[in-house]
């Protein structure tokens, strides 16, 4: 279980999160929504310990282990995976090279090339990714949709236990969104990870059956709910009773 307790985070001497609390049990899907600038992407970067985001107060625990001061590398080894809205491009390093080296580091042993390539081919079929992408530089000269599918290749190969989706639906057309959504749903069905979905829209959520919803505003979560809260947001937006009404921050 992930537990974020009274977290205060600053970036460039500006407080972005304050007294932020959230608990995600194993196998649960949680959705974080809110207006622009509310701190949604900040929690994603903070969980992965981006160096520009400093924790000044509070604690982060995962399975009763204090991970507040972990490095990004340790978070990866722990089984965390961040899928960004704009994945970074790395020219000169192929997908196969990176994935194989990461798996070798995780397992502490040399990777069987035959089994590795067999799984790569299978994953490419699942996410509808041309097999030649395996030997392309990571996200280099790829469209937004191709980058997202390329990141899904890494996801299925590394098999993380905790997935963070930072506006993964951003910039996707209808076809690309369907591929990404169905692929993520398939991964959840296969491995039952915990998932934190940060999004502005409900489109990506139609691929998941059961999830909890949290609204962030003024640096902390101010409302909790389920699918019904999503419906209210689509009708009323983030103003009126959704944010300015009675708070529900249990």
C-alpha positions as a Markdown table, in Angstrom:
| # | Residue | x | y | z |
|---|---|---|---|---|
| 1 | Unk | 0.0 | 0.0 | 0.0 |
| 2 | Unk | 1.1 | 3.6 | -0.8 |
| 3 | Unk | 0.5 | 6.1 | 2.0 |
| 4 | Unk | 1.2 | 9.8 | 1.5 |
| 5 | Unk | 1.0 | 11.6 | 4.9 |
| 6 | Unk | 0.7 | 15.4 | 5.3 |
| 7 | Unk | 3.1 | 16.1 | 2.4 |
| 8 | Unk | 4.4 | 19.6 | 1.7 |
| 9 | Unk | 6.4 | 20.0 | -1.5 |
| 10 | Unk | 8.2 | 23.0 | -3.0 |
| 11 | Unk | 9.7 | 23.8 | -6.4 |
| 12 | Unk | 11.8 | 26.9 | -7.0 |
| 13 | Unk | 10.9 | 28.1 | -3.5 |
| 14 | Unk | 7.2 | 27.9 | -4.2 |
| 15 | Unk | 4.9 | 25.6 | -2.2 |
| 16 | Unk | 2.9 | 23.5 | -4.6 |
| 17 | Unk | 1.6 | 20.8 | -2.3 |
| 18 | Unk | 0.7 | 21.3 | 1.3 |
| 19 | Unk | -0.7 | 18.8 | 3.8 |
| 20 | Unk | -1.4 | 16.5 | 0.9 |
| 21 | Unk | -2.8 | 13.0 | 2.0 |
| 22 | Unk | -3.6 | 10.0 | -0.1 |
| 23 | Unk | -3.7 | 6.2 | 0.4 |
| 24 | Unk | -3.7 | 3.6 | -2.4 |
| 25 | Unk | -4.1 | 0.0 | -1.5 |
| 26 | Unk | -2.6 | -2.8 | -3.6 |
| 27 | Unk | -4.5 | -3.4 | -6.8 |
| 28 | Unk | -6.6 | -0.2 | -6.5 |
| 29 | Unk | -7.0 | 2.4 | -9.3 |
| 30 | Unk | -7.2 | 6.0 | -8.1 |
| 31 | Unk | -7.9 | 9.1 | -10.3 |
| 32 | Unk | -6.6 | 12.5 | -9.4 |
| 33 | Unk | -8.3 | 15.5 | -11.1 |
| 34 | Unk | -8.4 | 19.2 | -10.7 |
| 35 | Unk | -7.9 | 22.6 | -12.4 |
| 36 | Unk | -4.7 | 23.7 | -14.1 |
| 37 | Unk | -2.0 | 24.5 | -11.6 |
| 38 | Unk | -3.5 | 22.6 | -8.7 |
| 39 | Unk | -0.5 | 20.3 | -8.3 |
| 40 | Unk | -1.6 | 17.1 | -10.2 |
| 41 | Unk | 1.7 | 16.6 | -12.1 |
| 42 | Unk | 3.6 | 17.7 | -9.0 |
| 43 | Unk | 2.5 | 14.6 | -7.1 |
| 44 | Unk | 3.6 | 12.4 | -10.0 |
| 45 | Unk | 7.1 | 13.9 | -10.1 |
| 46 | Unk | 7.4 | 13.9 | -6.3 |
| 47 | Unk | 6.5 | 10.2 | -6.1 |
| 48 | Unk | 9.3 | 9.5 | -8.5 |
| 49 | Unk | 11.6 | 11.9 | -6.6 |
| 50 | Unk | 12.3 | 14.4 | -9.4 |
| 51 | Unk | 15.3 | 16.6 | -8.1 |
| 52 | Unk | 13.4 | 19.8 | -8.8 |
| 53 | Unk | 10.7 | 18.9 | -6.3 |
| 54 | Unk | 11.7 | 19.0 | -2.7 |
| 55 | Unk | 9.8 | 17.4 | 0.2 |
| 56 | Unk | 9.8 | 19.8 | 3.2 |
| 57 | Unk | 7.3 | 18.0 | 5.4 |
| 58 | Unk | 5.5 | 14.7 | 5.6 |
| 59 | Unk | 6.2 | 11.2 | 4.7 |
| 60 | Unk | 5.7 | 8.7 | 1.9 |
| 61 | Unk | 5.4 | 5.0 | 2.7 |
| 62 | Unk | 5.1 | 1.9 | 0.5 |
| 63 | Unk | 4.3 | -1.4 | 2.1 |
| 64 | Unk | 5.3 | -0.1 | 5.5 |
| 65 | Unk | 8.6 | 1.1 | 4.1 |
| 66 | Unk | 9.6 | 4.8 | 4.3 |
| 67 | Unk | 10.5 | 5.9 | 0.8 |
| 68 | Unk | 10.4 | 9.6 | 1.4 |
| 69 | Unk | 14.1 | 10.0 | 0.6 |
| 70 | Unk | 14.4 | 7.4 | -2.2 |
| 71 | Unk | 16.1 | 8.2 | -5.5 |
| 72 | Unk | 14.4 | 7.7 | -8.9 |
| 73 | Unk | 16.6 | 4.6 | -9.4 |
| 74 | Unk | 15.4 | 3.1 | -6.1 |
| 75 | Unk | 11.8 | 3.9 | -7.0 |
| 76 | Unk | 12.2 | 2.0 | -10.3 |
| 77 | Unk | 13.7 | -1.0 | -8.5 |
| 78 | Unk | 10.8 | -0.9 | -6.1 |
| 79 | Unk | 8.4 | -1.4 | -9.0 |
| 80 | Unk | 7.2 | 2.2 | -9.7 |
| 81 | Unk | 6.7 | 3.3 | -13.3 |
| 82 | Unk | 5.8 | 6.8 | -14.5 |
| 83 | Unk | 4.2 | 7.2 | -17.9 |
| 84 | Unk | 4.6 | 10.9 | -18.8 |
| 85 | Unk | 2.3 | 13.1 | -20.9 |
| 86 | Unk | 5.4 | 13.9 | -23.0 |
| 87 | Unk | 7.9 | 11.1 | -22.8 |
| 88 | Unk | 11.6 | 12.1 | -23.1 |
| 89 | Unk | 13.5 | 11.3 | -26.3 |
| 90 | Unk | 16.9 | 9.5 | -26.0 |
| 91 | Unk | 18.7 | 9.4 | -29.3 |
| 92 | Unk | 21.3 | 6.6 | -29.8 |
| 93 | Unk | 19.8 | 4.2 | -27.2 |
| 94 | Unk | 17.4 | 1.7 | -28.5 |
| 95 | Unk | 14.3 | 0.4 | -26.6 |
| 96 | Unk | 15.7 | -3.1 | -26.6 |
| 97 | Unk | 19.1 | -2.0 | -25.1 |
| 98 | Unk | 17.5 | 0.0 | -22.3 |
| 99 | Unk | 14.9 | -2.6 | -21.4 |
| 100 | Unk | 17.4 | -5.4 | -21.4 |
| 101 | Unk | 19.8 | -3.4 | -19.2 |
| 102 | Unk | 17.1 | -2.4 | -16.7 |
| 103 | Unk | 15.8 | -6.0 | -16.4 |
| 104 | Unk | 19.3 | -7.2 | -15.9 |
| 105 | Unk | 19.8 | -4.6 | -13.1 |
| 106 | Unk | 16.5 | -5.6 | -11.5 |
| 107 | Unk | 17.1 | -9.3 | -11.6 |
| 108 | Unk | 20.8 | -9.2 | -10.9 |
| 109 | Unk | 21.6 | -11.6 | -13.7 |
| 110 | Unk | 22.1 | -11.8 | -17.4 |
| 111 | Unk | 19.0 | -11.8 | -19.5 |
| 112 | Unk | 18.2 | -14.7 | -21.8 |
| 113 | Unk | 18.1 | -13.1 | -25.3 |
| 114 | Unk | 15.8 | -15.7 | -26.8 |
| 115 | Unk | 13.1 | -15.3 | -24.1 |
| 116 | Unk | 13.6 | -11.6 | -24.1 |
| 117 | Unk | 13.0 | -11.3 | -27.8 |
| 118 | Unk | 10.0 | -13.7 | -27.6 |
| 119 | Unk | 8.4 | -11.5 | -25.0 |
| 120 | Unk | 9.2 | -8.3 | -26.9 |
| 121 | Unk | 7.4 | -9.7 | -30.0 |
| 122 | Unk | 4.4 | -10.7 | -27.9 |
| 123 | Unk | 4.1 | -7.3 | -26.3 |
| 124 | Unk | 4.3 | -5.5 | -29.6 |
| 125 | Unk | 1.3 | -7.5 | -30.7 |
| 126 | Unk | -0.6 | -6.6 | -27.6 |
| 127 | Unk | -0.1 | -2.8 | -27.9 |
| 128 | Unk | -0.2 | -2.8 | -31.7 |
| 129 | Unk | 3.4 | -1.5 | -32.0 |
| 130 | Unk | 5.4 | -2.3 | -35.2 |
| 131 | Unk | 8.3 | -4.7 | -34.2 |
| 132 | Unk | 10.9 | -2.4 | -35.8 |
| 133 | Unk | 10.2 | 0.1 | -32.9 |
| 134 | Unk | 12.1 | -2.3 | -30.7 |
| 135 | Unk | 15.4 | -1.2 | -32.4 |
| 136 | Unk | 14.6 | 2.5 | -32.7 |
| 137 | Unk | 16.0 | 5.1 | -30.4 |
| 138 | Unk | 13.8 | 5.7 | -27.4 |
| 139 | Unk | 10.9 | 8.0 | -28.4 |
| 140 | Unk | 13.2 | 9.7 | -30.9 |
| 141 | Unk | 11.3 | 11.3 | -33.9 |
| 142 | Unk | 8.1 | 9.7 | -32.8 |
| 143 | Unk | 4.6 | 11.2 | -32.8 |
| 144 | Unk | 2.8 | 11.7 | -29.5 |
| 145 | Unk | 0.8 | 8.6 | -30.0 |
| 146 | Unk | 3.8 | 6.6 | -31.0 |
| 147 | Unk | 5.7 | 7.8 | -27.9 |
| 148 | Unk | 2.8 | 6.6 | -25.6 |
| 149 | Unk | 2.7 | 3.2 | -27.2 |
| 150 | Unk | 6.5 | 3.0 | -27.0 |
| 151 | Unk | 6.2 | 3.7 | -23.3 |
| 152 | Unk | 3.7 | 0.9 | -23.1 |
| 153 | Unk | 6.3 | -1.4 | -24.5 |
| 154 | Unk | 8.5 | -0.6 | -21.5 |
| 155 | Unk | 5.6 | -1.0 | -19.1 |
| 156 | Unk | 4.7 | -4.5 | -20.3 |
| 157 | Unk | 8.4 | -5.6 | -20.4 |
| 158 | Unk | 9.3 | -4.3 | -16.9 |
| 159 | Unk | 6.1 | -5.4 | -15.2 |
| 160 | Unk | 5.9 | -2.6 | -12.5 |
| 161 | Unk | 3.7 | -3.0 | -9.4 |
| 162 | Unk | 2.7 | 0.7 | -9.2 |
| 163 | Unk | 1.9 | 2.7 | -12.3 |
| 164 | Unk | 1.6 | 6.5 | -12.4 |
| 165 | Unk | -0.1 | 7.9 | -15.5 |
| 166 | Unk | 0.5 | 11.7 | -15.8 |
| 167 | Unk | -2.1 | 12.9 | -18.3 |
| 168 | Unk | -1.3 | 9.9 | -20.6 |
| 169 | Unk | -4.3 | 10.8 | -22.7 |
| 170 | Unk | -2.9 | 14.2 | -23.6 |
| 171 | Unk | -2.5 | 14.8 | -27.3 |
| 172 | Unk | -3.9 | 11.4 | -28.4 |
| 173 | Unk | -6.4 | 11.0 | -31.2 |
| 174 | Unk | -9.4 | 8.6 | -30.9 |
| 175 | Unk | -7.5 | 5.6 | -32.3 |
| 176 | Unk | -4.4 | 6.1 | -30.2 |
| 177 | Unk | -6.5 | 6.7 | -27.1 |
| 178 | Unk | -8.3 | 3.4 | -27.6 |
| 179 | Unk | -5.0 | 1.5 | -28.1 |
| 180 | Unk | -3.5 | 3.1 | -24.9 |
| 181 | Unk | -6.7 | 2.6 | -22.9 |
| 182 | Unk | -7.2 | -1.1 | -23.9 |
| 183 | Unk | -3.5 | -1.9 | -23.4 |
| 184 | Unk | -3.5 | -0.4 | -19.9 |
| 185 | Unk | -6.7 | -2.3 | -19.1 |
| 186 | Unk | -5.1 | -5.5 | -20.4 |
| 187 | Unk | -2.1 | -4.9 | -18.2 |
| 188 | Unk | -4.3 | -4.3 | -15.2 |
| 189 | Unk | -6.1 | -7.6 | -15.9 |
| 190 | Unk | -2.9 | -9.5 | -16.2 |
| 191 | Unk | -0.9 | -8.1 | -13.2 |
| 192 | Unk | -3.4 | -6.2 | -11.0 |
| 193 | Unk | -1.0 | -3.3 | -10.2 |
| 194 | Unk | -1.9 | -0.2 | -8.2 |
| 195 | Unk | -2.5 | 2.7 | -10.6 |
| 196 | Unk | -2.7 | 6.5 | -10.1 |
| 197 | Unk | -4.3 | 8.2 | -13.0 |
| 198 | Unk | -3.8 | 12.0 | -13.3 |
| 199 | Unk | -6.1 | 13.4 | -16.0 |
| 200 | Unk | -8.2 | 16.4 | -17.1 |
| 201 | Unk | -10.7 | 14.3 | -18.9 |
| 202 | Unk | -12.8 | 11.2 | -18.3 |
| 203 | Unk | -12.1 | 9.5 | -21.7 |
| 204 | Unk | -9.3 | 7.3 | -20.5 |
| 205 | Unk | -11.4 | 6.2 | -17.5 |
| 206 | Unk | -14.0 | 4.3 | -19.6 |
| 207 | Unk | -11.4 | 1.5 | -20.0 |
| 208 | Unk | -11.5 | 0.8 | -16.3 |
| 209 | Unk | -14.4 | -0.6 | -14.3 |
| 210 | Unk | -13.8 | 0.4 | -10.7 |
| 211 | Unk | -11.8 | 3.3 | -9.4 |
| 212 | Unk | -11.7 | 6.0 | -6.7 |
| 213 | Unk | -11.7 | 9.7 | -7.5 |
| 214 | Unk | -10.0 | 12.6 | -5.8 |
| 215 | Unk | -10.2 | 16.3 | -6.6 |
| 216 | Unk | -7.1 | 18.4 | -5.8 |
| 217 | Unk | -7.3 | 22.2 | -5.3 |
| 218 | Unk | -5.4 | 24.7 | -3.2 |
| 219 | Unk | -2.5 | 22.3 | -2.8 |
| 220 | Unk | -4.4 | 19.4 | -1.3 |
| 221 | Unk | -7.2 | 16.9 | -1.9 |
| 222 | Unk | -10.6 | 18.6 | -1.2 |
| 223 | Unk | -13.1 | 16.0 | -2.5 |
| 224 | Unk | -13.2 | 12.2 | -2.6 |
| 225 | Unk | -15.7 | 10.0 | -4.5 |
| 226 | Unk | -16.2 | 7.5 | -7.2 |
| 227 | Unk | -17.6 | 7.4 | -10.8 |
| 228 | Unk | -20.5 | 9.6 | -9.7 |
| 229 | Unk | -18.1 | 12.4 | -8.9 |
| 230 | Unk | -16.7 | 12.2 | -12.5 |
| 231 | Unk | -20.3 | 12.7 | -13.8 |
| 232 | Unk | -20.7 | 15.7 | -11.5 |
| 233 | Unk | -17.4 | 17.2 | -12.8 |
| 234 | Unk | -18.5 | 16.8 | -16.4 |
| 235 | Unk | -21.7 | 18.7 | -15.7 |
| 236 | Unk | -20.6 | 21.4 | -13.2 |
| 237 | Unk | -16.8 | 21.6 | -13.8 |
| 238 | Unk | -14.4 | 22.0 | -11.0 |
| 239 | Unk | -16.1 | 25.1 | -9.6 |
| 240 | Unk | -19.4 | 25.4 | -7.7 |
| 241 | Unk | -20.1 | 22.6 | -5.2 |
| 242 | Unk | -17.3 | 20.3 | -6.4 |
| 243 | Unk | -14.6 | 22.4 | -4.9 |
| 244 | Unk | -16.2 | 25.3 | -3.1 |
| 245 | Unk | -18.9 | 23.2 | -1.4 |
| 246 | Unk | -18.5 | 20.9 | 1.6 |
| 247 | Unk | -15.1 | 19.3 | 1.7 |
| 248 | Unk | -14.8 | 15.5 | 1.9 |
| 249 | Unk | -11.2 | 14.7 | 2.7 |
| 250 | Unk | -11.5 | 11.6 | 4.8 |
